[in-house]
């Protein structure tokens, strides 16, 4: 089967061809560590984790780099404004380094609980200042950068394809259309490679141009090139990175190396809350930690993968409940398989192969997770009707379900204590119901069945013993 990836650069799906057979280099934009991981961040990181997991499942040896931005990300997402980390540190009354360490520790806690695999390398921008200065000097020597009062800017007019990722027509560009204007810049789209440290700034380093700090964009270019080389297979980020961050990464990287920076650009879409953009001022801002503690990490993960990565996803109470119900359907089937003694009446072998085939077809189509989930849920229904298949086939079905769900980031390893207690309670209710049936008190036994049905628990009376499942 052929893997196709939607390339933002060309605006079409392309057959994926790695730079080196069997190996793959991917860089994804990571967390700016000034605040907790919010649910939108978690959605993006879940998407990239899914991509990496699937590529490894396909047999690729993937080397994944995802950075931490711990300096230079301004409040405007461009060159002007205040460094987000210095600003937040001042608000909390702590120094930036303490804030960074605290937020990275909290970041890993959230990521680990969501079963997002850690990248091969998670470099900090502040650990690569010498390389950023070196790349800036290279761009100056090649005529792509200039100095203004101790700050260094990339000259976008010197790079012919500037804006190609966002399909910008620079000949029609109007000052003030996208960024805050610095009147000293040659062109409004020129961006900072190095910024002069303003008075009172804590995070600063010595450079040939005086004390300063790196621009946001050069950080990713330096770390990507250092760990993955001058040309990458895949670069991922959010759609908000396209018109600013990523077009600047391309310009400075390709100007410095003379080589194509990335072969396949992938971008994850936004998450909204009840149809609106997430905002603290609107009171609809949720951290990943809040949702994990309220709904459980695996339910949150199921929600995060329920929409295609290039499509927006809307968080509502219904959507998180649906995610929990869908997850429960998987567990119910696994539970039924475990409790079944098997038989000889049905053959699941063909259905298992069909599931693997349809799963791969969907995922090869630009990582179509909704299609892959549909294949899994169709298979669950077949298994639920075939519990008298040979036990060996049922066990193979369970193994396949777990394997494919793990590719999507769902562990399915152990039930929570609460779930185990619920199952024990339901089994106790069924035992009591059986006692009523033996006494021919069918009115009470039927009432128990109907009450359980109201909370979506289906009772199936078989010739041996009654079984239950979530409906």
C-alpha positions as CSV (number, residue, x, y, z in Angstrom):
1,X,0.0,0.0,0.0
2,X,1.2,3.5,-0.8
3,X,1.3,6.2,1.9
4,X,0.1,9.7,0.8
5,X,0.6,12.9,2.8
6,X,-1.0,16.2,2.3
7,X,1.8,18.7,1.7
8,X,1.0,22.2,2.7
9,X,3.6,23.5,0.3
10,X,2.0,22.1,-2.8
11,X,-1.6,22.0,-1.4
12,X,-2.1,18.4,-2.5
13,X,-1.7,14.8,-1.3
14,X,1.6,13.4,-2.4
15,X,3.1,9.8,-2.4
16,X,5.5,9.8,0.5
17,X,9.1,9.1,-0.6
18,X,11.7,9.3,2.3
19,X,15.1,10.9,1.8
20,X,16.7,7.6,2.8
21,X,15.0,4.2,2.3
22,X,13.5,2.9,5.6
23,X,14.5,5.9,7.6
24,X,12.7,9.1,8.3
25,X,13.6,12.5,9.9
26,X,10.8,14.6,11.4
27,X,10.8,17.8,13.3
28,X,7.7,19.2,15.0
29,X,7.3,22.5,16.8
30,X,7.0,22.1,20.5
31,X,5.8,23.9,23.6
32,X,6.6,27.5,24.5
33,X,7.2,26.8,28.2
34,X,5.6,29.8,29.8
35,X,2.3,28.2,30.7
36,X,0.6,24.8,31.2
37,X,-0.3,22.6,28.2
38,X,-3.8,23.5,27.1
39,X,-6.1,21.2,25.3
40,X,-5.3,22.7,21.9
41,X,-1.6,22.0,22.5
42,X,-2.4,18.5,23.5
43,X,-4.4,18.0,20.3
44,X,-1.4,18.9,18.2
45,X,1.1,16.7,20.1
46,X,-1.4,13.8,20.0
47,X,-1.5,14.2,16.2
48,X,2.3,14.1,15.8
49,X,2.5,11.2,18.1
50,X,0.0,9.3,16.0
51,X,2.0,10.1,12.8
52,X,5.2,8.9,14.3
53,X,3.6,5.8,15.8
54,X,2.0,4.9,12.4
55,X,5.2,5.4,10.5
56,X,7.1,3.2,12.9
57,X,4.3,0.6,12.6
58,X,4.8,0.7,8.8
59,X,8.4,-0.2,9.4
60,X,10.2,3.1,9.1
61,X,13.1,4.0,11.5
62,X,11.8,7.4,12.6
63,X,14.0,10.0,14.4
64,X,11.7,12.6,15.9
65,X,12.9,16.0,17.2
66,X,10.5,18.3,19.0
67,X,11.9,21.4,20.7
68,X,11.1,23.5,23.7
69,X,10.9,27.2,23.0
70,X,12.3,28.8,26.2
71,X,13.3,32.2,24.9
72,X,12.4,34.6,22.1
73,X,8.7,33.9,21.6
74,X,7.1,37.3,21.7
75,X,3.6,38.1,22.8
76,X,2.7,39.2,19.3
77,X,4.0,35.9,17.8
78,X,6.3,38.1,15.8
79,X,9.2,40.5,16.6
80,X,7.4,43.1,18.7
81,X,5.9,42.8,22.1
82,X,7.4,41.2,25.2
83,X,9.0,37.8,25.6
84,X,6.2,35.5,26.9
85,X,8.5,33.7,29.4
86,X,10.0,36.9,30.9
87,X,6.5,38.4,31.1
88,X,5.0,35.3,32.8
89,X,8.0,35.0,35.2
90,X,7.5,38.6,36.3
91,X,3.8,38.1,36.8
92,X,4.5,35.1,39.1
93,X,7.4,36.8,40.9
94,X,10.0,34.2,39.8
95,X,12.9,34.3,37.4
96,X,12.5,32.9,33.9
97,X,14.8,29.9,34.5
98,X,12.6,28.7,37.4
99,X,9.5,29.1,35.3
100,X,11.0,27.1,32.5
101,X,12.0,24.2,34.7
102,X,8.6,24.1,36.4
103,X,6.7,24.2,33.1
104,X,8.8,21.5,31.5
105,X,8.3,19.2,34.4
106,X,4.5,19.8,34.2
107,X,4.6,19.3,30.5
108,X,6.2,15.9,30.7
109,X,3.6,14.8,33.3
110,X,0.7,15.7,31.0
111,X,2.3,14.2,27.9
112,X,3.2,11.0,29.6
113,X,-0.3,10.5,31.0
114,X,-1.8,11.1,27.6
115,X,0.4,8.3,26.3
116,X,2.3,10.6,23.9
117,X,5.7,9.1,23.2
118,X,8.6,11.3,24.0
119,X,10.6,12.4,21.0
120,X,14.1,11.1,20.4
121,X,15.4,14.5,21.3
122,X,13.7,17.5,23.0
123,X,16.2,20.3,22.7
124,X,15.9,23.6,24.5
125,X,16.5,26.7,22.4
126,X,18.6,28.3,25.1
127,X,21.1,25.4,24.8
128,X,21.8,26.4,21.2
129,X,22.7,30.1,21.4
130,X,26.2,29.7,19.8
131,X,24.7,27.8,16.8
132,X,22.1,30.6,16.4
133,X,24.8,33.2,16.4
134,X,26.7,31.2,13.8
135,X,23.7,30.8,11.5
136,X,23.0,34.6,11.8
137,X,26.6,35.4,10.8
138,X,26.3,33.0,7.8
139,X,23.2,34.9,6.6
140,X,24.9,38.3,7.0
141,X,27.9,37.1,5.0
142,X,25.7,35.8,2.2
143,X,23.8,39.1,2.1
144,X,20.5,37.9,3.5
145,X,20.6,39.8,6.8
146,X,21.4,43.3,8.0
147,X,21.9,45.0,11.4
148,X,19.8,47.8,12.9
149,X,21.0,49.1,16.3
150,X,22.3,45.8,17.6
151,X,19.4,43.7,16.2
152,X,19.8,41.5,13.1
153,X,17.0,41.1,10.6
154,X,16.5,38.8,7.6
155,X,16.1,40.6,4.4
156,X,13.0,39.0,2.8
157,X,13.5,40.9,-0.5
158,X,16.7,38.9,-1.1
159,X,14.9,35.5,-0.9
160,X,13.0,34.9,-4.1
161,X,10.5,32.4,-2.8
162,X,9.7,34.0,0.5
163,X,6.1,33.2,1.5
164,X,5.8,30.2,-0.8
165,X,4.5,27.9,2.0
166,X,1.6,30.4,2.7
167,X,1.3,31.2,-1.1
168,X,1.8,34.9,-0.4
169,X,2.2,37.3,-3.3
170,X,4.9,39.7,-1.9
171,X,4.4,42.1,-4.8
172,X,0.9,42.9,-3.4
173,X,2.0,43.1,0.2
174,X,0.7,46.1,2.2
175,X,2.6,47.4,5.2
176,X,0.7,46.6,8.4
177,X,-1.3,43.8,6.9
178,X,0.2,41.1,9.0
179,X,2.8,42.3,11.5
180,X,3.6,45.3,13.7
181,X,5.7,47.7,11.8
182,X,9.3,48.6,12.8
183,X,10.0,51.7,10.7
184,X,13.7,50.9,10.7
185,X,13.2,47.6,8.8
186,X,13.8,47.6,5.1
187,X,10.5,45.7,4.5
188,X,7.6,45.1,6.9
189,X,8.0,41.3,6.5
190,X,11.7,41.3,7.5
191,X,12.0,39.3,10.7
192,X,14.5,39.3,13.6
193,X,17.3,36.7,13.7
194,X,18.8,38.4,16.8
195,X,17.3,41.0,19.1
196,X,19.2,43.6,21.1
197,X,18.5,43.1,24.8
198,X,16.3,45.9,26.2
199,X,17.0,47.4,29.6
200,X,16.2,45.2,32.5
201,X,16.0,42.0,30.4
202,X,17.2,38.9,32.3
203,X,17.6,36.4,29.5
204,X,20.4,37.7,27.3
205,X,23.7,36.5,25.8
206,X,26.8,38.1,24.5
207,X,27.1,38.3,20.7
208,X,29.2,40.1,18.0
209,X,26.4,42.7,18.0
210,X,26.2,43.2,21.8
211,X,24.0,41.6,24.4
212,X,20.8,40.1,23.0
213,X,18.7,37.0,22.4
214,X,17.6,35.0,19.4
215,X,14.4,35.5,17.4
216,X,11.8,32.8,17.7
217,X,12.1,31.5,14.1
218,X,15.9,30.9,14.0
219,X,15.6,28.6,17.0
220,X,13.7,25.9,15.1
221,X,16.0,26.1,12.0
222,X,19.1,25.7,14.1
223,X,17.8,22.7,16.2
224,X,16.3,21.0,13.1
225,X,19.5,21.3,11.1
226,X,21.7,20.3,14.0
227,X,19.9,17.0,14.8
228,X,18.4,16.1,11.4
229,X,20.5,17.6,8.7
230,X,19.9,20.4,6.2
231,X,16.9,18.7,4.6
232,X,14.1,17.0,6.6
233,X,11.5,14.5,5.5
234,X,8.6,16.0,7.5
235,X,8.1,19.2,9.5
236,X,4.9,19.5,11.5
237,X,3.2,22.4,13.3
238,X,-0.1,24.2,13.8
239,X,-1.9,26.0,10.9
240,X,-1.1,29.2,12.8
241,X,2.6,28.6,12.1
242,X,2.1,28.7,8.3
243,X,1.9,32.5,7.6
244,X,4.7,33.6,10.0
245,X,6.9,31.0,11.8
246,X,7.2,28.4,9.0
247,X,7.7,30.7,6.1
248,X,10.5,32.4,8.0
249,X,12.1,29.0,8.9
250,X,12.1,28.1,5.2
251,X,13.7,31.5,4.2
252,X,16.5,31.5,6.7
253,X,17.3,27.8,6.4
254,X,17.4,27.6,2.6
255,X,19.2,31.0,2.3
256,X,21.9,29.6,4.7
257,X,22.3,26.1,3.2
258,X,21.3,26.6,-0.4
259,X,19.2,23.4,-0.1
260,X,15.5,22.5,0.2
261,X,14.7,22.6,3.9
262,X,11.7,20.3,4.1
263,X,10.1,17.8,1.7
264,X,6.7,17.5,3.4
265,X,5.0,20.2,5.4
266,X,2.2,19.0,7.7
267,X,-0.1,21.2,9.7
268,X,-2.6,20.4,12.5
269,X,-5.9,22.4,12.7
270,X,-7.3,24.3,15.6
271,X,-9.4,23.1,18.5
272,X,-12.5,25.1,19.5
273,X,-14.7,25.1,22.6
274,X,-18.4,24.9,21.8
275,X,-17.7,26.4,18.4
276,X,-15.7,29.3,19.7
277,X,-12.0,30.0,19.9
278,X,-10.5,29.0,23.3
279,X,-9.9,32.1,25.4
280,X,-9.3,32.8,29.1
281,X,-11.4,36.0,28.9
282,X,-14.4,33.9,27.7
283,X,-14.0,31.4,30.4
284,X,-13.7,28.5,28.0
285,X,-10.0,27.8,28.4
286,X,-9.1,24.3,29.5
287,X,-5.7,22.9,30.3
288,X,-4.9,19.3,29.5
289,X,-4.5,18.6,33.2
290,X,-8.0,19.8,34.0
291,X,-9.5,17.5,31.5
292,X,-7.3,14.5,32.5
293,X,-8.4,14.9,36.1
294,X,-12.1,15.2,35.2
295,X,-12.4,12.6,32.4
296,X,-9.3,10.5,32.5
297,X,-6.3,10.6,30.3
298,X,-7.5,7.8,27.9
299,X,-10.9,9.4,27.3
300,X,-9.2,12.7,26.6
301,X,-6.8,10.9,24.2
302,X,-9.7,9.3,22.4
303,X,-11.4,12.6,22.0
304,X,-8.2,14.2,20.6
305,X,-7.8,11.7,17.8
306,X,-11.5,11.6,16.9
307,X,-11.1,14.2,14.1
308,X,-8.7,14.2,11.1
309,X,-5.6,16.2,12.0
310,X,-6.3,18.7,9.2
311,X,-9.8,19.3,10.3
312,X,-10.9,21.5,13.2
313,X,-12.2,19.7,16.3
314,X,-14.8,21.1,18.7
315,X,-14.7,20.3,22.4
316,X,-18.2,20.0,23.9
317,X,-19.6,18.0,26.8
318,X,-21.2,15.7,24.2
319,X,-18.0,15.1,22.3
320,X,-16.1,14.1,25.5
321,X,-18.9,11.8,26.5
322,X,-19.0,10.3,23.1
323,X,-15.2,9.7,23.3
324,X,-15.8,7.9,26.6
325,X,-18.6,5.8,25.2
326,X,-16.5,4.8,22.2
327,X,-13.6,3.8,24.4
328,X,-16.0,1.7,26.5
329,X,-17.1,-0.1,23.4
330,X,-13.6,-1.3,22.8
331,X,-13.1,-2.4,26.4
332,X,-16.5,-4.1,26.4
333,X,-15.5,-6.3,23.4
334,X,-12.1,-7.1,25.0
335,X,-14.0,-8.0,28.2
336,X,-16.4,-10.3,26.2
337,X,-13.5,-12.0,24.5
338,X,-11.8,-12.6,27.8
339,X,-14.9,-14.1,29.4
340,X,-15.8,-16.2,26.3
341,X,-14.8,-19.9,26.3
342,X,-14.9,-19.9,22.5
343,X,-16.5,-22.4,20.2
344,X,-16.4,-23.7,16.6
345,X,-19.4,-21.9,14.9
346,X,-17.7,-18.8,13.5
347,X,-14.4,-17.9,11.8
348,X,-12.9,-14.5,12.5
349,X,-9.7,-15.0,10.5
350,X,-11.1,-13.2,7.4
351,X,-12.5,-10.3,9.5
352,X,-9.2,-9.8,11.3
353,X,-7.3,-9.5,7.9
354,X,-10.0,-7.2,6.7
355,X,-9.6,-5.0,9.7
356,X,-5.8,-4.7,9.2
357,X,-6.3,-4.0,5.5
358,X,-8.9,-1.3,6.0
359,X,-7.0,0.3,8.9
360,X,-3.9,0.6,6.8
361,X,-5.8,1.9,3.8
362,X,-7.3,4.7,5.9
363,X,-4.0,5.6,7.6
364,X,-2.2,5.6,4.3
365,X,-4.6,8.2,3.1
366,X,-3.0,11.2,4.9
367,X,-3.4,9.6,8.4
368,X,-7.2,9.3,8.2
369,X,-7.8,8.3,11.9
370,X,-11.6,8.6,11.7
371,X,-11.6,6.1,8.9
372,X,-9.3,3.8,10.9
373,X,-11.6,4.1,13.9
374,X,-14.6,3.2,11.7
375,X,-12.8,0.0,10.6
376,X,-12.1,-0.8,14.3
377,X,-15.7,-0.3,15.4
378,X,-17.0,-2.3,12.5
379,X,-14.8,-5.1,13.6
380,X,-15.9,-4.8,17.2
381,X,-19.5,-5.4,16.0
382,X,-18.4,-8.5,14.1
383,X,-16.6,-9.9,17.1
384,X,-19.5,-9.3,19.4
385,X,-21.6,-11.5,17.1
386,X,-18.9,-14.1,16.9
387,X,-18.0,-14.9,20.5
388,X,-18.5,-18.6,19.7
389,X,-15.5,-18.5,17.4
390,X,-12.4,-20.6,18.3
391,X,-10.7,-19.2,21.4
392,X,-7.4,-18.8,19.5
393,X,-9.1,-16.6,16.9
394,X,-10.8,-14.5,19.7
395,X,-7.4,-14.0,21.3
396,X,-5.9,-13.0,17.9
397,X,-8.8,-10.5,17.5
398,X,-8.1,-9.0,20.9
399,X,-4.4,-8.8,20.1
400,X,-5.1,-7.0,16.8
401,X,-7.5,-4.5,18.4
402,X,-4.9,-3.6,21.1
403,X,-2.1,-3.3,18.5
404,X,-4.0,-1.0,16.2
405,X,-5.4,1.1,19.0
406,X,-1.8,1.5,20.3
407,X,-0.9,2.9,16.9
408,X,-3.5,5.6,17.6
409,X,-2.1,6.2,21.1
410,X,-4.7,4.2,23.1
411,X,-2.9,1.8,25.6
412,X,-5.9,-0.4,26.6
413,X,-3.6,-2.0,29.1
414,X,-5.5,-1.8,32.3
415,X,-8.9,-0.6,33.6
416,X,-9.1,2.1,36.2
417,X,-10.0,1.1,39.7
418,X,-13.4,2.8,39.2
419,X,-14.1,0.7,36.1
420,X,-13.2,-2.5,37.8
421,X,-15.6,-1.6,40.7
422,X,-18.4,-0.8,38.2
423,X,-17.9,-4.2,36.5
424,X,-18.0,-6.0,39.9
425,X,-21.2,-4.1,40.8
426,X,-22.9,-5.0,37.5
427,X,-21.9,-8.7,37.9
428,X,-23.4,-8.6,41.4
429,X,-26.7,-7.1,40.1
430,X,-26.8,-9.9,37.5
431,X,-26.4,-12.6,40.2
432,X,-29.3,-11.0,42.2
433,X,-31.3,-10.9,39.0
434,X,-30.7,-14.6,38.4
435,X,-32.0,-15.4,41.9
436,X,-35.2,-13.6,41.0
437,X,-35.5,-15.5,37.8
438,X,-35.0,-18.8,39.6
439,X,-37.9,-17.9,41.9
440,X,-39.9,-17.1,38.7
441,X,-40.1,-13.4,39.8
442,X,-39.9,-12.3,36.2
443,X,-41.4,-8.9,37.0
444,X,-38.5,-7.9,39.2
445,X,-35.9,-9.4,36.8
446,X,-37.4,-7.6,33.9
447,X,-37.4,-4.4,35.8
448,X,-33.7,-4.8,36.6
449,X,-33.0,-5.3,32.9
450,X,-35.0,-2.2,32.0
451,X,-33.3,0.0,34.6
452,X,-29.8,-1.2,33.4
453,X,-30.9,-0.4,29.9
454,X,-31.6,3.2,30.9
455,X,-27.9,3.6,31.8
456,X,-26.8,1.9,28.5
457,X,-26.1,-1.5,29.9
458,X,-27.5,-4.3,27.7
459,X,-28.3,-7.7,29.3
460,X,-28.2,-10.7,27.0
461,X,-29.8,-13.9,28.4
462,X,-28.0,-16.9,27.0
463,X,-28.6,-20.6,27.5
464,X,-25.7,-20.7,29.9
465,X,-25.4,-17.5,31.9
466,X,-26.5,-13.9,31.2
467,X,-23.9,-11.5,29.8
468,X,-23.8,-7.8,29.7
469,X,-22.3,-5.1,27.5
470,X,-22.4,-1.3,27.1
471,X,-24.9,-0.4,24.4
